[in-house]
Amino acid sequence: MPVPAVDVVLPCLDEEQAVPWVLERIPSGWRAIVVDNGSTDGSAAVARQRGATVVREERRGFGAACHAGLTAAEADIVCFCDCDASLDPSLLEPFVAAVREGRSDLVLGRRRPQTRGAWPAHARAGNLALSRMLRSRTGLRLHDLGPMRAARRADLLALGLTDRRSGYPLQMVVRAADAGWRVEERDVPYRPRAGKSKVTGTWRGTWHAVRDMRAVLNAPPEPPAPSAPAAPTSPSRSTSPSGSTSPSGSTSPGTPTGPGPSRPPFTTEGAAR
């Protein structure tokens, strides 16, 4: 089958009600990769029936699901989005354009709640605290560490991400900043999710997520790995002086280094949209 224009990774755990709404909003020509992280409902079957590629990841954890989707992806540009109908994947199109045109290396969605109950107070407080710690650690002036994002697949693999729990999204941003990537933040509407959150739906879940992310922030920077000769998969980028910041809050550009992680076990089913 032809390589899709863009792959969208959708980590999924018991999201049967939300899957149809999400898949209907995947842009034409893109492929939805639904990563079933141990669902006990019909999420995988519904996704398969609607034309998504289904990846099963046995290891529980948000990071495990995201990374299984990343390693299953084939497109040059990979996006991530929650599969709970809180975020509209069609809004990823300008994210992809910014990456494809070389204006940004990593584009993140800043969640803007549309209703009072869309983002619980404890989850918002934890996110704010982590954003401030991230700024202290990297200098990035971000407001949110949400799940909607886009970047080039080869560059993401080169970051060597190791967290397989709630710290995965933050580790991606920290290592991207350490590698000198241009990081951009864009507003996206945030709606009440379908069903109960497995992470931020409770104070306990939020505390565990913050604990995982604090461990990522406290980890020492990864030393640059020796570069290996390989054909580039993305346009070359010049490097600006360290520490420069664009009006959008992005950091200076740079080329990510480091070997990609070993491929974890997973199975794929289904086809591209």
N, C-alpha and C positions, 0 to 999 in steps of 0.2 A: 504494500500500500504506500502511497506517496506520503512523504513527511509533512505533517500539518504545519500551517503557517505559525501557529502558537499553540502551546500546550498549557492547559489550565489545571493545576493540581487542586483537588477538592478533598481534603481529609474528612472522613465521614464515620460517625459512630451513632447508629440509630437515628438517622435523619430521613426516614421513609416519607414523611409528610412534606419535607422541604425539597427533596431531590427534584421533583418535576419542575417546580418554580425556578430553581437554579439552572437546570439544564436548558430550559426554554430560553434563557437569556445569554447563553454562550454565543458569541459572535460567529457568524457564518465563516466556515473555513478553519475554525479553531477546533481543537480536540479537547474534550473534557476527560480528565483522568480522575475517576472517583476512587479514592483509597479507602477500602473497607477495613476499619481498624477493630474488628471484632463485633460487628453489629449483630444483634439478635432479632431484629425486625426484617423487613423486606427491602432494606435500602439497596443492597447490591443487585437484587433482581430488578427493582424498579429502574436503577441506573442503566443496567444492561439492556433492558427493554427499550429504553429511550436513546440508545446509540452511544452511550459513553463507554470508554475503556475502563474496566474494573480491575483494580489492583488490590490484592489482599495482603495486608501487613499484620502478622500475628503478634508482633511485639506492641503492647499497649503504650501509647504516648503520642502526643500531638507531633512532636519532632520526628518520631519514627514514621508516622503516616506521611508527613510532608516529605521526608527524605526518600521514602519508597516511591512517591510520586515523581520526585525530581529525577531519580535514577531510571525510572521507567520512561521519562519524557524523551522525545527525539527532536523536537523543534528547537530552533536556535534561541528563541525567547520563551521563557517559562514564567507563568503567572501563578499566584497562590490566592485562594479565596475560600472563606468558610462555606460550608455546605448546609447552613442552617437557615437560609433565606434572610439573613440580616443584612447582607451585602449583595448588590446587583453586579454580577460579573461582566455585564455589558459595559460598565463604567471603566473597565480595564483598557479599553481601546486607546485613549490618550496616554495611558501609562506605557503601553507597548510602542506607540509612536515616538515617545520621548527616548526610549531605549534604542529603538531601531535607527533613529536619526542621529544618535550620538550625543544628544543633549544631556542625558543622565545615564548613570550606570545601574542605579537601583531606585525605583519609584515606589513610594509607600503611600497607602491611603490613610488620611487622617479622618477618623470617624466623627461624624456630626450627627448626634442623636436627633431623630425626627419626632420622638415622643418621650415623655418623661420616663417611662419604664424601659426604654430600649437599652440603656446602659446603667446598671445599678450603681449606687453611690460608692460602695466599697470597691467595685471594679475600677471605677474612674479614679478613685483616690490612689489605688495601687499603681495604675498606669501613669499618673502624674508623678508619683515618687520615683518610678523607674526612669521616666523621661529626664528628670533632673539628674539622677545618678548617671545616666547615659551621657548627658551633656558634660558632666564633670570628668567622665572617663575618656570621652572621644572628642568633645568640642562640638558635636552635632546638636543643633538647636531644633530638635524634633518635639512634637506635641503628643504623639501617639506611637505606639508600637503594635499597631493593628495587623491583622493577617493578610490584608489585601496588598499585593506587591507584584512587581515585575522586574526581571533582569535576564541577562543572557545565561543560558544553561551551562555552557563551558566555564564561565566565570564563577558561577555559583558552586559548581563542583570543585573548582580550584581553591575555594575558601577552606575546604577540609572540615566542614561542620561536623561536630561530634555529639552535640546534645540531642537527645531523643525524647525529651520531655517538653515541658512548657518553656524552657529556655531557648529553644531552637530559633524562633523569630528574632529574639534579641541577639543571639550569637551571630546570626547572619548580618545584622546591622553593625555590630561591634567589629567583626572581622572585615567587613566591607570598608568601614571607616579606617581601620588600621592599614588596609591596602591602598588607601587614597582614592576610593571611589567617589564619584559625584552622586550624592544622595539627595533626592527630591521628595517633597511631601505635597500631596494633593488632597483637597477636601473630598469626602465621599459621604453621602447620606447613610445613616445607620438606623436600621429598623429593628423592632422587636424580633428576636429569633423565634423559630418554630420549635417548640419543645423546651426542655430545661437544659441550661448550659452544664457541661461536664466539668468546667474549670471555674469560671467566674460567677456561676449561679449561686454560690454560697461563700460565706466568709472563709470557711475552711479551704475550699478550692482556690480562692484568690490568694490565701496565705501560702499555699503550696506553690502556686505559680510564681509569686514574688520571691519565694525562697530559691526556686530554680534559677530565676533570672539574676538574683543577686550573686549567686555562685558564678554565673557567666561574667558579670561585671568585675568580680574580684579575681578572676583568673588572669595570670600574666599574659601579655601579648604574645601571640605565636611568632617564633622566629621565622624569617623568610626562608623558604625552602629553595634548594638549587633549582634553577630553571632548566627545563628539559626542552630540547628542540621539538617543536610541534607546529603544525600549520595553524595560523590564527583562525578563529571562528567568528570574530567580531572585528569591526573597524578599529584601526590603530588609534590610540588616544595619547595625546601629549600630556606631560605631567606639569602641573603648575607648582609654584613654590608652596611648600607645606604650610598649612594653616589658613590659606585664603578661603573666603566664604562668599558665595554668590548671594544675590538678594533673596533667592528662594530658600536659602538656608542650607544649600548643598556645600559639600566640601570640595577641595581641589581634586582634579581627576588623577587617576593612576591606573596601572595595570595590576590586577590581582595576581598573587603568586601562591605557590604551594600545590602539592599534588592533590588530586581528587581522592575522596574516600573510596574504600573498597565497596563493591556493589552488594547490598544486603539481599537476602533471599526474598522473593516475592513472586506472585503469579499474576498474569494479565489475562483479561478476558474482554471481549467486546470489540468495538471498532471505532474509528474516528467519525466525528459528526460529518 
